Amino acid sequence: MKQTIYVFGNPLLEFDNLPIKLLPKLQKIFPEIDFVIQDPNENLQPENGKLCIIDTAFGIDKIRIIEDLEKIQLDKIYSAHDFDLGFNLKLLQKIGELKKVVIFGVPDKIDKKDALDQLVKLIKKL
């Protein structure tokens, strides 16, 4: 069974679309991995209790691996429109569906080539 890595981002927002722009090269470099573009608020399906994600992260200077959900800040939730990735992951963890998460946080202000080089090295370690 192929490993799945979910890729999040908004193709219409320049500050949030680098993970999607990197996708064609990642698919070529890692044909054994199934990269899936996903909305973070849709029904995420952990495989054997594990999720692997590539998403934009703000306030960092290089790609970081996040495995501790406590490090993800949640915004205040006033309505169903305020649910985000962090809330979704913490909910999956709380109900026992998510045992392990690996998030590759891609800085919003990083050169595309640097991001690809860093991401390739980190995915190879996975």
KATATA-V240598 format. One record per pair of residues at least 24 apart in sequence whose ideal C-beta (glycine too) atoms are under 7 Angstrom apart, sorted by the first residue. I is the first residue (numbers start at 1). J is the second residue. Records with the same first field share a line. If there is no record, write none. Layout:
BEGIN
I = J, J
END
This chain:
BEGIN
2 = 32, 33, 34
3 = 33, 34, 52
4 = 34, 36, 47, 52
5 = 33, 35, 52, 53, 54
6 = 36, 38, 44, 51, 52, 53
7 = 35, 36, 37, 38, 54
8 = 38, 40, 53, 55, 85
9 = 55, 56
15 = 108
16 = 56
18 = 56, 106, 112, 115
19 = 54, 55, 56, 106
21 = 112
22 = 115, 116, 119
25 = 116
26 = 119
29 = 120
30 = 123
40 = 84, 85, 88
41 = 83, 88
44 = 88, 92
46 = 92, 97, 98
49 = 97, 98, 99, 100
50 = 99, 100
51 = 98, 101
52 = 102
53 = 103, 104
54 = 104, 106
55 = 85, 103, 105, 106
56 = 106, 108
57 = 105, 106, 107
58 = 108
60 = 105, 107
61 = 107
62 = 107, 118
63 = 104, 105, 106, 107, 115, 118, 119, 122
64 = 105
65 = 102, 104, 122
66 = 103, 105
67 = 101, 102
69 = 93, 101
102 = 126
END
